[in-house]
Amino acid sequence: MNYRFLIYLLLIGANFGCKKPYLPPIISSPGTYLVVEGVISSGIQSTVIKLNRTVNLSNGVSTNPVRGAVLAVESNQNDSYPLAETSPGTYVSVGIALDNSKKYRLRIKTADNKQYLSDFVAVVNSPPIDSVYYKTSTPGLTIYADTHDPQNNTRYYRWDYQETWIIHSAYDSYFKSNGDTVLFRDLVNDNIYQCWSSDFSNTIVLNSSAKLSKDIITNNPVTFIPVNSEKIWVKYSVMVKQYALSADAYGFWQNLKKNTEQLGSIFDAQPTQLNGNIHSITNPSEPVIGYISAGNISSQRIFITNQQLPNWVAAHTDPNCQLDTFYYIYYPPGSKTPVNQVNQYLNKNHGAVNPLIPVSAISPPGAPKPIGFTASDQGCVDCTLRGTNKQPAFWK
């Protein structure tokens, strides 16, 4: 036997046997940084600023909103516009009339008396969005946005979006349990078959015409939807928002995109320090993440129905969902004693631990009332677990 080969195998085994999990200090670092997200908006558009603190990877939580802060937008001519906290970590001011001849900044004072201030920035207004549209391909469909500035002044752009779509449960329930009895469902006010689900963009979409002779952006991809996505099984809508940026703001968002979306292999860009325009005046060495811009926001919404797509058949049935039958009087195999399956599985006040939702009645011809019901798990019947059954005001 080749002993050198044997030693090689032993070394490999020892290497694998001595592996220990490595937990970098950054995972459990006690430090947290303030994250400021939002735009100082003009006109009828509300200024919405979100404050969060970073969380450690070992914490098991994804958000850490900053509550109880005092925020105000200030101009370089001593105007001040307070923001009110409308939900944890979200601060809003309605209808600030920005003056293009002035510059603006954001002042923040947290509940623990730490103060932060952004740099003064000029008002940069977004030109209108020319069009939001989609193109289909074998893998799915892509949403695009086009725009242009006839004055050739904007050059730097960012987009985000909110998407909303109809979802259907695997089964349409015509009955419900009040805990004691199975009753007819109010299909107008208590419909749990059709709901609307929503989501916000989770990627940074940027583009620039700085190297072009004209300030025109065309065929700019905003988001992609796979062909098998539930979003396009029935009807889908997307509201695209467009922001005009300064060159410095564009650089910040570019670096943020590289650091959050384009890292993972030796061929990707290396991490870059994020130099925003928000600073701690309580502790100048404290890092703050964010960039405050000022200006109006352009937006446009489109709707897409499944019928508009090329032979993309909706597949509403979840393969994990099953419809079972439950009877008021049921004799288990080998038993002469009947059991009430409806109470056992559908009515929580009679012993159902995780009640199923009744779907349809089992009514033999001539029977004066149902002898049982079909039913399934809540996740297969109740769409409100994943959305709302209240139609959005903008839906059409």
C-alpha positions in Angstrom: 0.0 0.0 0.0 1.2 3.5 -0.7 1.8 5.0 2.8 2.0 8.5 1.4 -1.6 8.1 0.1 -2.7 6.7 3.5 -1.2 9.8 5.3 -2.9 12.0 2.8 -6.3 10.4 3.6 -5.7 10.7 7.4 -4.9 14.4 7.0 -8.1 14.9 5.1 -10.1 13.1 7.8 -8.5 15.1 10.5 -9.2 18.3 8.7 -12.9 17.5 8.4 -13.1 16.1 12.0 -11.6 19.2 13.6 -14.0 21.8 11.9 -15.6 24.2 14.3 -18.3 26.8 13.5 -16.8 30.3 13.1 -18.9 33.1 14.4 -17.3 36.4 13.3 -17.5 39.3 15.9 -19.8 41.3 13.5 -22.6 38.7 14.0 -22.9 39.4 17.7 -21.5 42.9 17.8 -23.3 45.1 20.4 -23.2 48.2 18.2 -26.3 49.4 16.3 -26.4 52.1 13.7 -29.2 54.5 12.8 -30.7 53.9 9.4 -32.6 56.8 7.8 -34.8 56.2 4.8 -37.0 58.7 2.9 -37.2 61.8 0.8 -38.2 65.4 1.6 -41.2 65.6 -0.8 -42.9 68.7 -2.2 -46.4 69.7 -2.9 -49.3 67.4 -2.1 -46.9 64.5 -1.7 -46.3 63.5 1.9 -42.8 63.5 3.3 -42.3 60.0 4.8 -39.1 59.3 6.8 -38.5 55.8 8.4 -36.0 55.4 11.2 -34.6 52.0 12.2 -31.5 50.7 13.9 -29.4 47.9 12.5 -29.8 44.5 14.2 -27.2 41.8 14.8 -27.5 38.7 12.7 -27.7 36.6 15.9 -30.7 38.5 17.2 -33.3 36.6 15.1 -35.2 39.8 14.3 -35.2 41.8 11.1 -36.5 45.2 12.1 -35.8 47.6 14.9 -37.9 50.8 14.5 -36.9 53.9 16.3 -39.9 55.1 18.3 -40.6 58.4 20.0 -38.1 60.6 18.0 -38.7 64.2 17.1 -38.2 65.1 13.4 -38.3 68.3 11.5 -37.5 69.5 7.9 -35.6 72.7 8.0 -34.7 75.2 5.2 -31.6 77.3 5.0 -33.8 80.3 5.6 -35.1 79.1 9.0 -38.4 77.5 7.9 -39.3 74.4 9.9 -41.8 71.6 9.3 -42.4 69.0 12.0 -43.1 65.4 11.2 -45.5 63.2 13.3 -45.0 59.5 14.1 -47.8 57.6 12.4 -46.6 54.1 13.1 -43.5 52.7 14.9 -40.5 54.3 13.3 -42.4 56.1 10.5 -42.7 59.9 10.6 -44.8 61.9 8.2 -45.5 65.5 7.2 -48.2 66.3 4.7 -47.8 68.9 2.0 -44.5 70.7 2.4 -44.3 73.4 -0.3 -40.6 73.2 -1.2 -39.1 76.4 -2.7 -36.5 75.6 -5.5 -34.5 78.7 -4.4 -34.0 77.2 -0.9 -32.1 74.2 0.4 -33.4 71.7 3.0 -32.2 69.3 5.6 -33.6 66.8 8.2 -33.1 67.2 11.9 -33.6 64.2 14.2 -33.7 63.9 18.0 -34.2 60.4 19.3 -35.9 59.5 22.6 -32.5 59.0 24.2 -31.5 62.6 23.3 -29.2 61.7 20.5 -29.3 64.3 17.7 -28.6 63.8 14.0 -28.6 66.3 11.1 -28.4 65.9 7.4 -26.6 68.2 5.0 -28.6 70.9 3.2 -29.6 69.7 -0.2 -31.0 71.5 -3.2 -34.5 70.6 -4.5 -34.2 68.2 -7.4 -37.6 67.5 -9.1 -38.3 64.4 -11.0 -39.6 64.8 -14.6 -42.8 62.8 -15.3 -42.6 59.1 -16.1 -43.2 58.7 -19.8 -44.5 55.1 -19.5 -44.6 52.0 -17.3 -45.0 48.8 -19.4 -44.1 45.1 -19.5 -42.5 42.6 -21.8 -42.9 38.9 -21.7 -40.3 36.2 -22.1 -40.1 32.5 -21.5 -39.1 32.9 -17.9 -41.7 35.5 -17.0 -42.4 39.2 -17.5 -40.3 42.3 -16.8 -41.7 45.7 -15.8 -40.0 48.7 -17.4 -40.1 52.5 -17.0 -39.2 55.2 -19.5 -38.6 58.8 -18.8 -36.8 61.9 -20.2 -36.0 65.5 -19.2 -36.2 67.8 -22.2 -34.1 70.4 -20.3 -31.3 67.8 -19.9 -31.0 68.7 -16.2 -31.9 65.5 -14.2 -29.4 62.8 -15.5 -29.6 60.6 -12.3 -32.6 58.5 -11.4 -33.8 56.0 -8.9 -37.1 53.9 -8.9 -39.0 51.9 -6.4 -42.4 50.4 -6.5 -45.3 48.9 -4.6 -47.0 45.9 -6.2 -50.5 44.5 -5.4 -52.1 41.3 -6.8 -55.2 39.2 -6.3 -54.8 35.9 -4.5 -57.3 33.0 -4.4 -57.6 30.3 -1.8 -57.4 26.7 -2.9 -61.1 26.3 -1.9 -64.1 28.7 -1.8 -65.8 28.4 1.6 -69.6 28.8 1.8 -69.8 28.0 5.5 -68.1 29.0 8.8 -68.2 27.9 12.4 -69.1 30.2 15.3 -67.4 27.7 17.6 -70.6 25.8 18.4 -72.4 25.5 15.0 -71.6 25.5 11.3 -73.5 28.4 9.6 -73.8 29.9 6.2 -71.0 32.4 5.5 -71.8 36.0 4.5 -70.1 36.0 1.1 -70.3 39.8 0.8 -68.7 40.8 4.1 -66.9 37.7 5.0 -65.4 36.5 1.8 -62.2 34.6 2.3 -61.7 33.2 -1.2 -60.4 36.4 -2.9 -57.9 38.8 -1.3 -55.3 41.4 -2.3 -51.7 41.0 -1.3 -49.0 43.7 -1.5 -45.3 44.0 -1.3 -42.6 46.7 -1.7 -39.5 46.7 -3.8 -36.5 45.1 -2.1 -33.9 46.0 -4.7 -32.3 49.3 -5.7 -33.1 50.4 -9.2 -30.8 53.1 -10.7 -30.0 54.5 -14.1 -28.2 57.5 -15.5 -28.0 59.4 -18.7 -24.9 61.4 -17.7 -22.8 59.8 -20.5 -25.5 60.4 -23.1 -26.1 63.5 -25.2 -29.7 63.7 -24.2 -31.4 63.0 -20.9 -33.5 60.0 -22.0 -33.9 56.7 -20.2 -35.6 53.9 -22.1 -36.2 50.2 -21.5 -35.2 50.5 -17.9 -36.1 47.3 -16.0 -37.7 47.8 -12.7 -38.7 44.3 -11.6 -39.1 40.8 -12.9 -42.0 38.3 -12.2 -41.4 34.6 -12.9 -43.9 32.8 -15.1 -45.1 30.6 -12.2 -45.6 33.5 -9.7 -48.9 33.7 -8.0 -48.8 37.5 -8.6 -49.9 37.1 -12.2 -52.4 34.2 -11.8 -55.4 36.6 -11.7 -54.7 40.3 -11.8 -51.6 42.3 -10.9 -50.9 46.0 -10.4 -47.6 47.9 -9.8 -47.1 51.6 -8.8 -43.7 52.7 -9.9 -42.2 55.8 -8.3 -39.4 57.8 -9.8 -36.9 60.0 -7.9 -34.4 62.5 -9.4 -31.0 62.4 -7.7 -28.0 64.6 -7.4 -24.7 63.1 -8.5 -23.7 62.6 -4.8 -27.0 60.9 -4.0 -26.6 58.7 -7.1 -23.1 57.7 -5.9 -24.5 56.8 -2.4 -27.2 54.6 -3.9 -24.7 52.9 -6.2 -22.5 52.0 -3.3 -25.4 50.8 -1.3 -26.6 48.6 -4.2 -23.1 47.1 -4.5 -22.8 46.4 -0.8 -26.2 44.8 -0.4 -27.0 43.1 -3.8 -23.8 42.5 -5.6 -21.5 40.8 -3.1 -21.0 37.0 -2.7 -18.2 35.9 -5.0 -14.6 36.8 -5.7 -15.7 38.4 -9.0 -18.1 40.8 -7.4 -17.4 44.3 -6.3 -15.6 44.6 -3.0 -17.4 46.3 0.0 -17.4 50.1 -0.1 -17.8 52.5 2.7 -21.2 54.2 2.6 -20.8 58.0 2.8 -24.2 59.4 3.3 -25.2 62.9 4.1 -26.6 62.3 7.6 -24.4 62.8 10.7 -24.5 62.5 14.4 -24.0 65.8 16.1 -24.0 64.1 19.5 -21.2 61.8 18.6 -19.5 62.7 15.3 -17.7 59.4 15.1 -21.0 57.4 15.1 -21.8 56.0 11.6 -25.2 56.8 10.2 -26.7 55.1 7.2 -28.8 57.1 4.8 -29.0 59.9 2.3 -31.7 62.6 2.3 -32.8 64.2 -0.9 -35.5 66.8 -1.6 -37.9 67.1 -4.5 -41.1 65.9 -6.0 -41.7 62.3 -6.9 -43.3 61.1 -10.2 -45.4 57.9 -10.3 -47.4 55.8 -12.6 -49.6 52.7 -12.1 -50.4 49.9 -14.5 -52.6 46.8 -14.3 -52.0 43.4 -15.9 -54.5 40.6 -16.1 -53.7 36.9 -16.7 -55.7 37.0 -19.9 -53.2 39.5 -21.3 -50.3 37.0 -20.9 -49.3 34.3 -23.5 -50.9 31.0 -22.4 -49.8 31.4 -18.8 -52.4 29.3 -17.1 -53.2 30.0 -13.4 -52.5 27.1 -11.1 -54.5 28.1 -8.0 -54.6 24.7 -6.3 -51.9 24.1 -3.7 -50.7 20.5 -4.0 -50.5 20.4 -0.2 -54.2 21.3 0.2 -56.7 18.5 0.6 -60.4 18.5 1.0 -61.8 16.0 3.6 -65.3 15.1 4.6 -66.7 15.3 8.2 -70.1 13.9 9.3 -72.4 14.6 12.2 -72.9 10.9 12.7 -69.9 8.7 11.8 -69.1 5.1 12.8 -65.4 4.5 13.0 -64.4 1.1 11.5 -65.2 -1.7 14.0 -67.2 0.5 16.3 -70.9 0.6 17.0 -70.6 4.0 18.8 -71.1 7.0 16.5 -68.9 10.1 16.8 -69.7 13.7 15.7 -66.8 14.5 13.3 -68.2 18.1 12.7 -67.7 18.9 16.4 -64.4 17.1 16.6 -62.8 18.9 13.7 -64.8 22.1 12.9 -66.3 23.5 16.1 -63.7 24.6 18.7 -66.1 24.8 21.6 -66.7 21.1 21.2 -63.1 19.9 21.1 -61.6 20.9 17.8 -58.1 21.9 18.8 -57.0 23.5 15.4 -60.4 23.8 13.7 -60.6 23.3 10.0 -62.8 25.6 7.9 -65.9 24.1 6.4 -66.2 24.5 2.6 -69.4 23.0 1.3 -72.3 21.0 2.7 -72.9 17.3 2.2 -76.6 17.0 1.5 -78.0 13.8 0.1 -81.1 14.2 -2.1 -84.2 14.6 0.1 -82.2 15.2 3.3 -83.8 18.1 5.4 -80.3 19.4 6.4 -76.7 18.6 5.8 -75.3 15.4 7.2 -71.8 16.9 7.2 -69.3 19.2 5.5 -66.2 19.2 3.4 -63.4 21.1 5.1 -59.7 21.9 4.8 -56.9 23.7 6.7 -57.1 27.4 7.3 -54.2 28.1 5.0 -56.0 26.4 2.1 -59.3 28.3 2.7 -58.7 31.6 4.3 -56.9 34.1 2.1 -56.9 36.8 4.8 -53.9 34.9 6.4 -51.9 36.3 3.4 -53.7 39.5 2.5 -56.8 41.5 2.9 -60.3 40.9 1.6 -60.9 44.6 1.4 -60.5 45.9 -2.2 -57.9 48.7 -2.4 -59.3 52.1 -3.3 -57.1 52.3 -6.4 -58.2 48.9 -7.8 -60.1 48.8 -11.0 
